C-alpha cells in the first residue's frame, strides 16, 4: 500500500541553524502539506502546496519557513534559523485532489529537537 | 481558527466495554476525518464523513457526523487492548488544511 515517507526520523540541531525536512508523498497525489505537533499539543497546520506553489499557510508559517518540490518526488520544509520553540514533530501529508472529503495521508514524522 | 474540542480527554476502560468519544465545534465543516495516532508516529486515517447525519461503520467502530456538520462521534463496541491509542478528529473546510481536535487518549485494560 502506498505511503508517505519522511526523512530523517529524528533531527537534532543547534539554535540558529538551518534544517531541511524531507518527504516523499504518495506518487499520484497532487496536494502536499506540512503539519507540526509540539509535544503534548494538538496537530497544527503549517502549509499546503499545489502545482508548485503555496496554496494556503497558517500564521505559524512565517518567513523562517519555506517549502519546495525540488523534483518529481520530494517535498521539503526548510527552517532557515531554528528557534527553541521549533522543537516538535513535523508531519508531511498528501492528498489525491482537493476534494470535499479532504482525505490526507500522513507520514511517520520527523522529530526536530532544537538545542 | 476553527476549534474542535474532543471529550473525554482521557478514557480508561476494561476490555469488552463500549465507549463513545465526542468531537464538537461551533463551526461547520465540509468533512470530518477520524485518525488514530500511536506514540512517535503520524496520524493514520480511519474514516471520512462528509454528509450531515452520515453514519459509517468500520468493524467495531461506528462514526457519525452530526446533522449540522459541526460535531461527530466515534463509538467502539466491545473494546479490545489493540484499540488503545490517541484518537483525533479533524475537520476540513473545503480549503486545503485540516483543523485537528484536542484528542482522546484511550486505554483498554485487558
HADDOCK unambig.tbl for C-alpha pairs under 7 A between the chains (distance, minus, plus):
assign (segid A and resid 42 and name CA) (segid B and resid 100 and name CA) 6.65 0.50 0.50
assign (segid A and resid 42 and name CA) (segid B and resid 101 and name CA) 6.77 0.50 0.50
assign (segid A and resid 42 and name CA) (segid B and resid 102 and name CA) 5.47 0.50 0.50
assign (segid A and resid 43 and name CA) (segid B and resid 100 and name CA) 5.87 0.50 0.50
assign (segid A and resid 44 and name CA) (segid B and resid 100 and name CA) 6.89 0.50 0.50
assign (segid A and resid 45 and name CA) (segid B and resid 97 and name CA) 6.33 0.50 0.50
assign (segid A and resid 45 and name CA) (segid B and resid 98 and name CA) 6.71 0.50 0.50
assign (segid A and resid 48 and name CA) (segid B and resid 96 and name CA) 6.29 0.50 0.50
assign (segid A and resid 48 and name CA) (segid B and resid 97 and name CA) 6.88 0.50 0.50
assign (segid A and resid 56 and name CA) (segid B and resid 96 and name CA) 6.78 0.50 0.50
assign (segid A and resid 91 and name CA) (segid B and resid 42 and name CA) 6.66 0.50 0.50
assign (segid A and resid 98 and name CA) (segid B and resid 96 and name CA) 6.83 0.50 0.50
assign (segid A and resid 100 and name CA) (segid B and resid 30 and name CA) 6.43 0.50 0.50
assign (segid A and resid 100 and name CA) (segid B and resid 31 and name CA) 6.69 0.50 0.50
assign (segid A and resid 100 and name CA) (segid B and resid 94 and name CA) 5.66 0.50 0.50
assign (segid A and resid 101 and name CA) (segid B and resid 31 and name CA) 5.23 0.50 0.50
assign (segid A and resid 101 and name CA) (segid B and resid 48 and name CA) 6.63 0.50 0.50
assign (segid A and resid 101 and name CA) (segid B and resid 50 and name CA) 6.02 0.50 0.50
assign (segid A and resid 102 and name CA) (segid B and resid 31 and name CA) 6.95 0.50 0.50
assign (segid A and resid 102 and name CA) (segid B and resid 92 and name CA) 6.26 0.50 0.50
assign (segid A and resid 105 and name CA) (segid B and resid 45 and name CA) 6.71 0.50 0.50
assign (segid A and resid 106 and name CA) (segid B and resid 42 and name CA) 5.81 0.50 0.50
assign (segid A and resid 106 and name CA) (segid B and resid 43 and name CA) 6.06 0.50 0.50
assign (segid A and resid 106 and name CA) (segid B and resid 44 and name CA) 6.72 0.50 0.50
assign (segid A and resid 107 and name CA) (segid B and resid 42 and name CA) 5.62 0.50 0.50
assign (segid A and resid 108 and name CA) (segid B and resid 41 and name CA) 4.82 0.50 0.50
assign (segid A and resid 108 and name CA) (segid B and resid 42 and name CA) 4.34 0.50 0.50
assign (segid A and resid 109 and name CA) (segid B and resid 41 and name CA) 6.31 0.50 0.50
assign (segid A and resid 109 and name CA) (segid B and resid 42 and name CA) 5.74 0.50 0.50
